[in-house]
Amino acid sequence: MKIVEVGPRDGLQSVSKIISTEDKIRFINLLSEANLPEIEVTSFVSPKWIPQLVDAKEVSAKITQNESSQYTALVPNLFGLQSAIDAQYQSVAVFTTVSESFSQKNTNCSVDESLQKIKNMRHIFEQKSLRVRGYISTVWHCPYESKMDVTLLFPIIEKLLSLGIQEISLGETIGKASESEVERYLIEILKRFDVSHFALHFHDTYGYAKNNIKKAIEMGFTTFDASAGGIGGCPYAPGASGNIATESILDLCESLKLETGVHREKLELAAQFIQSILKKDIVNHG
C-alpha cells in the first residue's frame, strides 16, 4: 500500500492562518522521518490565489530529503513548472476537474482549457524526464453542480493518459459519496482502464472516507492520498474541510495486515506538531 502525504500542500493551502516557513520545513522534515513514500511539498502557484504557499521556493530548498521518499510539487502552468524544475523537482503534479463550475471557480478556466495547459507542459515533462501525477477533482460530487455523471470522467482520464500522466488521483472533493456510489463509479472506471493508473483522494467531511478506502482496497486500488492530522481540504470547495488523516489510513492498513512502510510513531509526531501550530486538537477521523 502506498500513502501519498498531501498535508504540506493540500492540507495547508486552505488554512487561513499563515504558517511560518520554518514551521512548514519542520513539518515536512518530520514527515520525511516517518518514511512516507511520497510527500507533496508545495505548489508553485501565484500567491494571489494561495497566499499560504508564497514561500514555495524557500521551503523546497531547505527541507531535508529522505532518499526513500519522493517529493512532488503541484504546478498550475508553464511558469509554475519552470519554478519546480529550478527547485530540482523530479516529480510534479497537475490538476483538472470534471465539473465546469468548479474549474471556473478553482482555476478561472474551463475543463478543456485546464487540459490544454497540461498539454502545453508535455514537451517539458518529456524533455526533463519528469514523473507526472494528475489530479481530477469533483469525480463524484461538486459543491456547485451536485452529483457528477461518471461518463464525463472517461475522456478526461483518456486525455491525461495520452499526455503521459503516470498516476491519476481521483478526488472525492466534498466527501459526500457513499460506499455504494464509490463502488459503482470504480466498477465503471475499471471496465475501461487498468487499476495501476490510479490513486484515490477522499475527504472525510461526512465520515465516509475510511469505508470508501476499504472498499477501494477490496477492488484492487493500492494508492491513497492523505493528510497528517487530517488537516485541510480545498479552499474552493465550501464545507469540504477534512482530508482523511494519514494516521487513519495507517490504522486501516494495519487492521487489514497491509504493509505501508510508514513509521507510526514518527507520523504521529508530525501530526501533533502541525496541529499544535494550527492550535487545534489532534484530528482523529476514525
C-alpha positions as CSV (number, residue, x, y, z in Angstrom):
1,M,0.0,0.0,0.0
2,K,1.2,3.5,-0.9
3,I,0.2,6.6,1.0
4,V,0.8,10.0,-0.7
5,E,1.1,12.6,2.0
6,V,-0.5,15.8,0.8
7,G,-0.6,17.7,4.1
8,P,2.1,20.3,3.4
9,R,0.3,21.4,0.2
10,D,-3.3,20.4,0.1
11,G,-3.6,20.4,3.9
12,L,-2.1,23.8,4.5
13,Q,-3.3,25.7,1.4
14,S,-6.8,26.1,2.8
15,V,-5.6,27.2,6.3
16,S,-6.2,31.0,6.7
17,K,-3.6,31.4,9.3
18,I,-0.2,31.9,7.6
19,I,2.2,29.2,8.8
20,S,5.9,30.3,9.1
21,T,8.3,28.9,6.6
22,E,10.3,27.4,9.4
23,D,7.3,25.5,10.7
24,K,6.5,24.2,7.2
25,I,10.0,22.9,6.8
26,R,9.9,21.3,10.2
27,F,6.6,19.6,9.4
28,I,7.9,18.2,6.1
29,N,11.1,17.0,7.8
30,L,9.0,15.2,10.4
31,L,7.0,13.6,7.6
32,S,10.2,12.5,5.9
33,E,11.4,10.9,9.1
34,A,8.2,8.9,9.1
35,N,9.3,7.3,5.9
36,L,6.2,8.3,3.8
37,P,6.8,7.1,0.2
38,E,5.6,10.4,-1.3
39,I,5.2,13.9,0.1
40,E,3.6,16.7,-1.8
41,V,5.6,19.6,-0.6
42,T,4.0,22.7,-2.1
43,S,2.6,24.4,-5.2
44,F,4.2,26.9,-7.4
45,V,1.0,28.9,-7.7
46,S,0.5,32.7,-7.6
47,P,0.4,34.0,-4.0
48,K,-2.7,36.0,-5.2
49,W,-4.6,32.7,-5.3
50,I,-3.0,30.7,-2.5
51,P,-1.2,33.1,-0.1
52,Q,-0.2,30.3,2.2
53,L,2.3,28.9,-0.4
54,V,4.1,32.1,-1.2
55,D,7.3,30.5,0.2
56,A,7.3,27.5,-2.1
57,K,10.8,28.2,-3.4
58,E,12.4,28.6,0.1
59,V,10.6,25.6,1.6
60,S,11.7,23.4,-1.3
61,A,15.3,24.5,-0.9
62,K,15.5,24.0,2.8
63,I,13.8,20.7,3.5
64,T,15.9,17.6,4.4
65,Q,15.1,14.9,1.9
66,N,14.8,11.2,2.7
67,E,16.3,9.0,0.0
68,S,13.3,6.6,0.2
69,S,10.7,9.4,-0.3
70,Q,9.6,11.1,-3.4
71,Y,9.0,14.8,-3.3
72,T,6.3,16.4,-5.5
73,A,5.3,19.9,-6.3
74,L,1.9,21.0,-7.8
75,V,2.3,23.1,-11.0
76,P,-0.7,25.0,-12.4
77,N,1.0,26.2,-15.6
78,L,4.3,26.6,-17.5
79,F,5.6,29.3,-15.1
80,G,4.9,27.0,-12.1
81,L,6.5,24.1,-13.9
82,Q,9.7,26.0,-14.6
83,S,9.8,27.1,-11.0
84,A,9.6,23.5,-9.9
85,I,12.3,22.5,-12.3
86,D,14.5,25.3,-10.9
87,A,13.9,23.9,-7.5
88,Q,15.2,20.5,-8.6
89,Y,11.9,18.6,-8.5
90,Q,11.8,15.3,-10.4
91,S,8.1,14.8,-9.7
92,V,5.3,17.3,-10.4
93,A,1.5,17.2,-10.2
94,V,-1.0,18.9,-12.4
95,F,-4.8,19.2,-12.0
96,T,-8.1,19.3,-13.7
97,T,-11.7,18.7,-12.8
98,V,-14.9,17.0,-14.0
99,S,-17.1,20.0,-13.1
100,E,-17.1,23.0,-15.3
101,S,-18.3,25.3,-12.5
102,F,-15.6,24.0,-10.1
103,S,-13.0,24.5,-12.8
104,Q,-14.0,28.1,-13.3
105,K,-14.0,28.9,-9.6
106,N,-10.8,26.9,-8.9
107,T,-8.7,27.9,-11.9
108,N,-10.7,30.6,-13.7
109,C,-10.8,28.4,-16.9
110,S,-12.8,25.7,-18.5
111,V,-12.1,22.0,-18.2
112,D,-10.8,21.9,-21.8
113,E,-8.6,24.9,-21.0
114,S,-7.1,23.2,-18.0
115,L,-6.3,20.2,-20.1
116,Q,-4.7,22.5,-22.7
117,K,-2.5,23.9,-20.0
118,I,-1.3,20.4,-19.2
119,K,-0.7,19.7,-22.9
120,N,1.4,22.8,-23.2
121,M,3.7,21.4,-20.5
122,R,4.0,18.0,-22.0
123,H,7.2,18.7,-24.0
124,I,8.9,19.8,-20.8
125,F,7.7,16.7,-18.9
126,E,9.3,14.6,-21.6
127,Q,12.5,16.7,-22.1
128,K,13.2,16.7,-18.3
129,S,12.1,13.1,-17.8
130,L,9.7,14.2,-15.1
131,R,7.3,11.9,-13.3
132,V,3.9,13.5,-13.5
133,R,0.9,13.0,-11.3
134,G,-2.6,14.3,-12.3
135,Y,-5.4,15.3,-10.0
136,I,-9.0,15.1,-11.2
137,S,-11.3,16.9,-8.7
138,T,-15.1,16.5,-8.3
139,V,-15.2,12.9,-9.6
140,W,-18.3,12.0,-7.6
141,H,-19.8,15.3,-6.3
142,C,-19.3,19.0,-6.9
143,P,-20.2,21.8,-4.4
144,Y,-21.9,23.7,-7.3
145,E,-23.3,21.0,-9.6
146,S,-24.2,18.3,-7.1
147,K,-23.7,14.7,-8.3
148,M,-21.4,14.2,-11.3
149,D,-22.1,11.8,-14.2
150,V,-19.3,9.2,-14.3
151,T,-19.3,9.2,-18.1
152,L,-17.9,12.8,-18.0
153,L,-14.8,11.4,-16.3
154,F,-13.7,8.9,-19.0
155,P,-12.5,11.4,-21.7
156,I,-10.6,13.3,-19.1
157,I,-8.8,10.2,-18.0
158,E,-8.1,9.3,-21.6
159,K,-6.6,12.7,-22.3
160,L,-4.4,12.7,-19.2
161,L,-3.0,9.2,-20.1
162,S,-2.4,10.4,-23.7
163,L,-0.3,13.3,-22.3
164,G,1.9,10.8,-20.4
165,I,0.5,11.3,-16.9
166,Q,1.8,8.3,-14.9
167,E,-0.6,8.4,-12.0
168,I,-4.1,9.9,-11.8
169,S,-5.6,10.8,-8.4
170,L,-9.4,10.7,-8.4
171,G,-10.8,13.2,-6.0
172,E,-14.0,13.0,-3.9
173,T,-13.8,16.7,-3.3
174,I,-16.6,17.3,-0.9
175,G,-16.8,13.9,0.9
176,K,-20.5,13.1,0.0
177,A,-20.0,9.9,-1.9
178,S,-21.2,6.8,-0.1
179,E,-19.5,3.4,-0.3
180,S,-22.0,2.2,-2.8
181,E,-21.5,5.3,-5.0
182,V,-17.8,4.9,-4.8
183,E,-18.0,1.2,-5.8
184,R,-20.4,1.9,-8.7
185,Y,-18.1,4.6,-10.2
186,L,-14.9,2.5,-9.7
187,I,-16.5,-0.5,-11.4
188,E,-17.2,1.6,-14.4
189,I,-13.7,3.1,-14.4
190,L,-12.1,-0.4,-14.2
191,K,-14.1,-1.6,-17.1
192,R,-12.2,0.9,-19.2
193,F,-8.8,1.5,-17.5
194,D,-6.3,-0.5,-15.5
195,V,-6.2,0.0,-11.8
196,S,-2.5,0.7,-11.8
197,H,-3.1,4.1,-13.3
198,F,-5.0,5.4,-10.3
199,A,-4.7,6.8,-6.8
200,L,-7.8,7.9,-4.8
201,H,-8.2,11.1,-2.8
202,F,-11.1,11.0,-0.3
203,H,-12.3,13.8,2.0
204,D,-13.8,12.7,5.3
205,T,-16.3,15.6,5.7
206,Y,-19.2,13.2,6.5
207,G,-17.2,10.3,7.9
208,Y,-17.3,8.2,4.8
209,A,-13.7,8.1,3.7
210,K,-12.4,5.1,5.7
211,N,-15.2,2.8,4.4
212,N,-14.7,4.1,0.9
213,I,-11.0,3.4,1.1
214,K,-11.6,-0.1,2.4
215,K,-14.0,-0.8,-0.5
216,A,-11.4,0.5,-3.0
217,I,-8.7,-1.7,-1.5
218,E,-11.0,-4.7,-2.0
219,M,-11.3,-3.7,-5.6
220,G,-7.5,-3.6,-6.1
221,F,-6.6,0.1,-5.5
222,T,-3.3,0.5,-3.7
223,T,-2.5,4.2,-3.6
224,F,-4.3,6.8,-1.4
225,D,-3.8,10.4,-0.6
226,A,-4.0,11.6,3.0
227,S,-3.0,14.5,5.2
228,A,-1.2,14.1,8.6
229,G,-3.6,15.1,11.3
230,G,-6.5,15.3,8.8
231,I,-5.7,19.0,8.1
232,G,-7.2,20.9,5.2
233,G,-9.4,20.5,2.3
234,C,-9.9,22.6,-0.8
235,P,-10.2,26.4,-0.5
236,Y,-12.5,26.4,-3.4
237,A,-14.9,23.8,-2.1
238,P,-17.1,25.3,0.6
239,G,-17.6,23.0,3.6
240,A,-15.2,20.3,2.3
241,S,-12.7,20.5,5.1
242,G,-11.2,17.3,6.3
243,N,-8.8,15.4,4.2
244,I,-8.7,11.9,5.7
245,A,-5.9,11.7,8.3
246,T,-2.9,9.8,7.3
247,E,-3.0,8.0,10.7
248,S,-6.5,6.7,9.9
249,I,-5.3,5.1,6.7
250,L,-2.4,3.6,8.6
251,D,-4.8,2.2,11.1
252,L,-6.9,0.7,8.4
253,C,-3.9,-0.9,6.6
254,E,-2.7,-2.3,9.9
255,S,-6.1,-3.8,10.6
256,L,-6.0,-5.4,7.1
257,K,-2.4,-6.6,7.6
258,L,-1.2,-4.4,4.7
259,E,2.3,-3.0,4.7
260,T,2.9,0.7,4.2
261,G,6.5,1.2,5.3
262,V,5.4,4.2,7.3
263,H,6.8,4.7,10.8
264,R,3.7,5.2,13.0
265,E,5.2,7.0,16.0
266,K,7.1,9.5,13.8
267,L,4.0,10.1,11.8
268,E,2.1,10.9,15.0
269,L,4.9,13.4,15.9
270,A,4.4,15.2,12.6
271,A,0.6,15.3,13.1
272,Q,0.9,16.5,16.6
273,F,3.4,19.2,15.5
274,I,1.2,20.7,12.8
275,Q,-1.9,20.5,15.0
276,S,-0.1,22.4,17.7
277,I,0.9,25.0,15.2
278,L,-2.7,25.3,14.0
279,K,-3.9,25.4,17.6
280,K,-6.4,22.6,17.1
281,D,-6.9,19.3,18.8
282,I,-5.4,16.2,17.2
283,V,-7.8,15.1,14.5
284,N,-8.9,11.5,14.7
285,H,-11.1,10.6,11.7
286,G,-11.7,7.0,12.6
